[in-house]
Structure formats: structure tokens, C-alpha cells
């Protein structure tokens, strides 16, 4: 890669990134600005984090998030130290997250990228160590870096975020990407959100409260007739998987399994230019028959994960 | 019936008055019972469902030789907005309407079972932000909401 070096000065919190609620619009613009230059090949960051150690602690399965953070650290010249399979670490013996993180800090980690099944794990981690913590998924609570990828993708594809009408379809209760996406979208003007899900999968009250406080317009839609009425006004349809693993009662999961599938019939309700997004992995809710539709954005969305995470690590760790 | 006929006045301690009728038990649970029991001089007197001009019926909790701490008073005021607290020193009564706390630390268990504060090996002390306008408190780790009225069910 050739071109100018990136600016290393940042206003991003040196504590890391726990929630999109902690970000200002100027900080988001800074991340997106650098990610955009990376996508275009306008910036060279190959050794910006030379000598730094990025600890990847993944106590839950991950494909994209783990791999993209790993590649991001490597791309920036950092050493990536990983606990990606808790069954082969002392966490399997019952060692606490707290002790694990303290050890990594003592071993010289420059930052911790953490995925953990417990809600609040990332906030707790950031209070437990003095190095930055990046939340790579805290149970069903948040996934802030995914939200950055999502909004970055919307901005690239649509040219703006302000004033867009965004439909969120699926498991809005247990999906961690939904709260983070809502937090981030609330930074933009005139965004309207349509939560499309049956009652038991509807968005959590704390997310609604946050949007109300930020003056974001939203509507909850729980029947298919109303959904079909809303579909034509959408600019983006964001689909999520039903998070089977997070249902406290398996019989509740069985009630909603297969409730929705986005396929070519769904596309017929949407405008031709509506972007279809999904944080992946998908199971049955997104039919492969639409993968080649021009408005199927989800693979490009996943691809943007690498640039966003390179930008984030570089900015948080003050890369040279 | 005047409650003074039921229990004599105290010269040193705290009187929690204007508790909704039949709620004294919850008030006692909210007080730090461990501290209460550590002091052998403490006496606890409970009056339930006594007549009240303001509430119709009310409960009263009298704590002889125990001064309710400000943070405890704040939690009580949050759950029972009608409560008044009288601190008594040498028969002199100081009436207090306790302020609502902004945060509650270490007194309430998070209702979300997957919250980090519910993992037994993690030294995470539950911490809530009071969001009185919405009638809830919110876990500062996992964001989960708990209705103020349900706080007594989650006391530690």
C-alpha cells in the first residue's frame, strides 16, 4: 500500500470503546474518515502499532469479529495474543474474567479486545484494567464495532445517514447489534427507525428510552400487514438472526423460529434501491436467493469490518 | 388510636414514619440488618396499619439506638415517597425528608441473570443509576431496567 501516513492524533477515548453511547459524532467521523482512506488505499499504516500487543479474549464463538481484529492488529504491525478458545485456557478451570484480564495487562498487553457472554462484561473489564478495552460483544447487550461497520456501510452506499428510514427486522430483543446500532444512529439528524418483530422479540425498553431521550423517531411493528405497509418507505432493511443461544426458555424460541424470511418475495415489497443488511452469521432468515441482488449489501458490510477495526485500533492505540 | 398510646417515645434513634400500611417488613429488609444486629443496644419497634391523617393507614418503624444512614434513607425515599424520617437525639426531633440518590451501589442485585455482577467469581459490585422520571433504576453495567416498585425483591 502506498500513500500518506494517517494522522495519529485522536479525540477518541483512550479507555477504549465500550458502548456507542460513549462516542461523539466527531469521533465517529474520525473513525469513518480513516476507514474510508483505508478502503480507497490512500493511507499506509503497516507498522503503526509496531511493538504493541493486542490481546484478543473471546469467551464466545466468533468468526468475523475475531478474524478481522486479528488481521487488523497484524496489518498494523502489532502482536496479536489470543484466548479464542476458553476451553483451553484457565477460564475453563473457573478462572475469573477479572484475573484473566489482570494477567494479560501484566504481560504487557497494550489493549484488550473482549467478547464475553455476560452483559456488562466490557464495562467491568474497562474498570478492572488500566489499558484500553474494546467491546467485541457483551452478551446480548452491545456490539459497538459492528454498529460502526453498519453505519459506515450505510454512509458509503447511500452517501448520507441523516434522514434515512431504517427498518430493523428479526430478533431485536437478544441481538446485541441492535442497541449499538440505535445508539449510533441517534447521533444523526432525522433518522427514523421501524422495529419489526413479534412482541417477544421486540426491542428492549432501555433502548426505547435512549431513543426517546435523544429525540429519535421510532415505531414498533409486530404484525405482517403493518410490515408490508412500512416496507415501501424504507431506505435500509437491517435483518438479524434469532439468537437461539440467548433464549432463557427453549420453548419460547420454538414459538418464533422461522417467523420471518427475507427472500425474493420480500424484495417485491421494497423499493429497488433499499439496502439489505445483516450482521451475519445468518441461519434461515436471509435466503441465499437474494445474495446476488444489487441491493444485498451484507457481504460488503462484513468486508468493511476490517477497515473499521484497523482504523479503531490505530486511533485508540495512538498509532504512529 | 394515637400510636403514642401503643409505644412510648424514644430518646435516641430513628423513627421512620408515613410508611404505606403493611410495608414495614420491606422497610426493615432495606435497612442494613447486619449493622442493626451488630449493636446489642438496638431495639426495633414496628407499628402496622395505624390510623394516619395523611395516608388513612400507615406503618411506623422505630429504631431505638440506631441512626439510619443517609444512603439507606435515600433508597427508602425512592421506594416509599411518602416516608418521613425523624432523627431523635436526647428527645429532640429533627424531621427529614430524604433526598433521592443518583446512584445505588452494592445494595440491589441486578435482575438480569446474565449480568456480569451476577457471576459469582467476578468482583463486580452491582451499581444502579436512578431514573426516577421513568420509574426505574438502570444497571450501570448491563443497562437492564428494574422498576422501583420491584426493588425490594432484589435486595442483597
Interface residues (C-beta under 8 A of the other chain):
Chain A: X94 X95 X96 X97 X98 X116 X117 X118 X119 X120 X121 X123 X124 X138 X139 X140 X141 X179 X205 X206 X209 X246 X248
Chain B: X110 X112 X113 X114 X115 X116 X117 X118 X119 X121 X122 X123 X124 X131 X134 X138 X139 X140 X141 X142 X143 X144 X145
